[in-house]
Amino acid sequence: MKMVILPWQPKRRRVSKLRITVLDLVAKGPVKRSFSRLMNANTASIMPQVIATWCEELGHTVRYLCYTGFEDLSAELRDDCDVLFIGSFTRSTASGTL
């Protein structure tokens, strides 16, 4: 069977390999309580993980960061990246840490 390309079908172009960072904001800001250290990681969102997986399957270099309040965001985001995806819960959008 011969494959026929119809004129209205988009042509697939090869995209260069991108460095993508996916940031999942789980906490509003820095935290010090040990309970938060244990439990914040359990509230990670599924969509940033899905985006990271899709980008990786497309052949890009992906780095996934889940900010739970203990990481140093300025140090983590120093590396160069071409695209930054930020996912957060509504309560953590006004974090002021970025």
Helices and strands as residue ranges (DSSP letters): E 19-25, H 34-39, G 40-43, H 46-57, E 61-67, H 73-76, E 83-88, G 90-92
